[in-house]
Every structure is written in C-alpha cells, then in structure tokens.
Amino acid sequence: MKAISIILGILLIFCGISAMCTPFATFLSVGYLIGIMMFVYGIMGIIKAFQRKSDVFQTVMSVLAVVVGIVSFARPGSILIFDGMLLYMVAGWFLLRGIAAIVIAFQVKGLLKGWYWGLIIGILSVILGIYSFAHPVFTALTTGILAGLYFVETGIDMIVFATAMGSLEE
C-alpha cells in the first residue's frame, strides 16, 4: 500500500504540473469529469434506491444524472456546456462566499479582535466574483491552475502520508 500511495502521489504531482502548464486545456477537460461524476452519482443513487426505499425525488434525480452523464459523452458539444456552467458556478461561489464572509465578520465584530480580516477577505472575494462574471476567460485559466495546484498538493500529501505510515509500522 505504501508503494502504491507513493506512485500515485508522484503521478498526481506530474498531472498537477501538467495542468498548471496548460490551464485552459485543463479547464476544458473538467467537462468530461463532470459528465463522469454525474453518471457515477446517478448509478449509485439508482443502486441505493433498489437496496432501500428512497424517496421518489432522489430516484428521479439519480435517473436524470445518468441521462445527463450519457448525453455528455454522446453529444460532444454538451461538454462545452458543462464547462460554461462551471465558469459561472465558480464566479457565483466566489460571490456568495464573499457575502457570507462579510456577514460573519460583522457578526463576530465584538467577539474577535481580528474580525476585520474576515471582512477584507469577504470584500476581496466579492470583487473576485464580480470580476469572474465579467471576465469568464480569467475564471477558466485560474480554474485550471487551481486544479493543478490541488493535484500537486494532494500528491505531496499522499507521499508524506505514505512515508509517515511506513515509519509507524517499523
């Protein structure tokens, strides 16, 4: 298990570096990932529906997820739709996260000394969200770079964890 974790960690680091070197291509590949995730989510939901009684809404959502996953690969243009939706979902996330940080900062204003840092981060996040809505290409590039950074960080984490586990076993 230790060797597999180290190998996977190294592969993730290389994938992360590749993603950061080609951020726009990485972003365009995310649509495929979303299609696969929708398909797998739908299949798992349908299996759960047969194993135990689940509500109708959950079953319908699972079937729709399978259909969306199949359509994403049957119609190549649908991947671009996923990519476009992702741009605005990321921008919306920045915007909503910023608003939430501002609200929380004002709620803890009397309780914490450094409450203004939350306010500053919230304001910057709102600005980033607005900018991302106005300039979606910026969001596409940063999404690819952030995905690459995530892969590198996860790869390093896997290697460190595997080597730490090895020293615990001895």
C-alpha positions as CSV (number, residue, x, y, z in Angstrom):
1,M,0.0,0.0,0.0
2,K,2.9,2.3,0.8
3,A,4.4,1.9,-2.7
4,I,1.1,2.4,-4.4
5,S,0.5,5.6,-2.5
6,I,3.9,7.0,-3.3
7,I,3.5,6.1,-7.0
8,L,0.0,7.7,-7.1
9,G,1.4,10.7,-5.3
10,I,4.1,11.1,-7.9
11,L,1.6,10.7,-10.7
12,L,-0.6,13.4,-9.2
13,I,2.3,15.8,-8.9
14,F,3.1,15.3,-12.6
15,C,-0.5,15.7,-13.5
16,G,-0.7,18.9,-11.4
17,I,2.4,20.4,-13.1
18,S,0.9,19.5,-16.5
19,A,-2.4,21.1,-15.5
20,M,-0.7,24.3,-14.4
21,C,1.3,24.5,-17.6
22,T,-1.8,24.1,-19.7
23,P,-4.6,25.7,-17.6
24,F,-7.1,26.3,-20.4
25,A,-6.8,22.7,-21.7
26,T,-7.2,21.5,-18.1
27,F,-10.4,23.6,-17.8
28,L,-11.8,22.2,-21.0
29,S,-11.2,18.7,-19.6
30,V,-13.3,19.4,-16.5
31,G,-16.5,19.0,-18.5
32,Y,-15.6,15.3,-19.1
33,L,-15.0,14.9,-15.3
34,I,-18.4,16.4,-14.6
35,G,-20.1,14.0,-17.1
36,I,-18.4,11.0,-15.5
37,M,-19.3,12.2,-12.0
38,M,-22.9,12.7,-13.0
39,F,-23.1,9.2,-14.5
40,V,-21.5,7.5,-11.4
41,Y,-23.6,9.6,-9.0
42,G,-26.8,8.5,-10.9
43,I,-25.8,4.8,-10.9
44,M,-25.0,4.9,-7.2
45,G,-28.4,6.6,-6.5
46,I,-30.3,4.0,-8.5
47,I,-28.5,1.2,-6.7
48,K,-29.4,2.8,-3.3
49,A,-33.0,3.1,-4.5
50,F,-33.2,-0.6,-5.1
51,Q,-31.4,-1.6,-1.9
52,R,-33.6,0.5,0.4
53,K,-36.7,2.5,-0.2
54,S,-35.7,6.0,-1.1
55,D,-37.9,8.9,-1.9
56,V,-39.2,9.5,-5.4
57,F,-37.3,12.8,-5.8
58,Q,-33.9,11.2,-5.1
59,T,-34.7,8.3,-7.5
60,V,-35.7,10.8,-10.3
61,M,-32.6,12.9,-9.7
62,S,-30.4,9.8,-10.0
63,V,-32.0,8.7,-13.2
64,L,-31.6,12.3,-14.6
65,A,-28.0,12.3,-13.5
66,V,-27.4,9.1,-15.5
67,V,-29.1,10.6,-18.5
68,V,-27.0,13.8,-18.3
69,G,-23.9,11.7,-17.9
70,I,-24.7,9.6,-21.1
71,V,-25.7,12.7,-23.0
72,S,-22.4,14.4,-22.1
73,F,-20.5,11.7,-23.9
74,A,-23.0,11.1,-26.8
75,R,-23.1,14.8,-27.8
76,P,-19.6,16.4,-27.7
77,G,-21.0,19.9,-27.5
78,S,-22.6,19.2,-24.2
79,I,-19.1,19.1,-22.6
80,L,-18.7,22.7,-23.5
81,I,-22.0,23.5,-21.9
82,F,-20.7,21.9,-18.7
83,D,-17.5,24.0,-18.9
84,G,-19.5,27.1,-19.4
85,M,-21.8,26.3,-16.5
86,L,-18.7,25.7,-14.4
87,L,-17.4,29.2,-15.1
88,Y,-20.4,30.8,-13.7
89,M,-20.7,28.4,-10.8
90,V,-17.2,29.3,-9.8
91,A,-17.9,33.0,-10.1
92,G,-21.2,32.6,-8.1
93,W,-19.3,30.6,-5.5
94,F,-16.8,33.4,-5.1
95,L,-19.6,36.0,-4.8
96,L,-21.6,34.0,-2.3
97,R,-18.6,33.0,-0.3
98,G,-17.6,36.7,-0.1
99,I,-21.0,37.8,1.1
100,A,-21.1,35.1,3.7
101,A,-17.6,36.1,5.0
102,I,-18.8,39.8,5.2
103,V,-21.9,38.8,7.2
104,I,-19.9,36.5,9.5
105,A,-17.3,39.3,10.0
106,F,-19.9,41.7,11.2
107,Q,-21.5,39.0,13.4
108,V,-18.2,38.4,15.3
109,K,-17.2,42.1,15.3
110,G,-17.5,42.4,19.1
111,L,-16.2,38.9,19.8
112,L,-12.9,38.7,17.9
113,K,-10.0,41.2,17.7
114,G,-9.1,40.4,14.0
115,W,-12.7,40.4,12.7
116,Y,-11.7,42.9,10.0
117,W,-9.6,40.2,8.3
118,G,-12.8,38.3,7.5
119,L,-14.3,41.5,6.2
120,I,-11.3,42.2,4.0
121,I,-11.3,38.6,2.6
122,G,-15.0,38.8,2.1
123,I,-14.8,42.1,0.1
124,L,-11.9,40.7,-2.0
125,S,-14.0,37.5,-2.7
126,V,-17.0,39.6,-3.8
127,I,-14.7,41.6,-6.1
128,L,-13.3,38.4,-7.5
129,G,-16.8,37.0,-8.0
130,I,-17.9,40.1,-9.9
131,Y,-14.7,40.1,-11.9
132,S,-15.2,36.4,-12.7
133,F,-18.7,37.1,-14.0
134,A,-17.4,39.9,-16.2
135,H,-14.3,38.0,-17.5
136,P,-15.0,34.3,-17.7
137,V,-11.8,33.6,-19.5
138,F,-9.9,34.6,-16.4
139,T,-12.0,32.1,-14.4
140,A,-11.2,29.4,-16.9
141,L,-7.5,30.0,-16.6
142,T,-7.5,30.2,-12.8
143,T,-9.7,27.1,-12.6
144,G,-7.0,25.1,-14.5
145,I,-4.2,26.5,-12.4
146,L,-6.1,25.8,-9.1
147,A,-6.8,22.3,-10.2
148,G,-3.1,21.8,-10.9
149,L,-2.2,23.2,-7.5
150,Y,-4.7,20.9,-5.9
151,F,-3.2,17.8,-7.7
152,V,0.3,18.8,-6.6
153,E,-0.8,19.3,-3.0
154,T,-2.7,16.1,-2.9
155,G,0.3,14.2,-4.4
156,I,2.7,15.6,-1.9
157,D,0.2,14.8,0.9
158,M,-0.1,11.2,-0.3
159,I,3.7,10.8,-0.4
160,V,4.2,12.3,3.0
161,F,1.4,10.2,4.5
162,A,2.8,7.0,2.9
163,T,6.3,7.6,4.2
164,A,4.9,8.6,7.7
165,M,2.9,5.4,7.7
166,G,6.0,3.4,6.9
167,S,7.8,4.8,9.9
168,L,4.9,4.0,12.1
169,E,4.9,0.3,11.0
170,E,8.5,-0.2,11.9
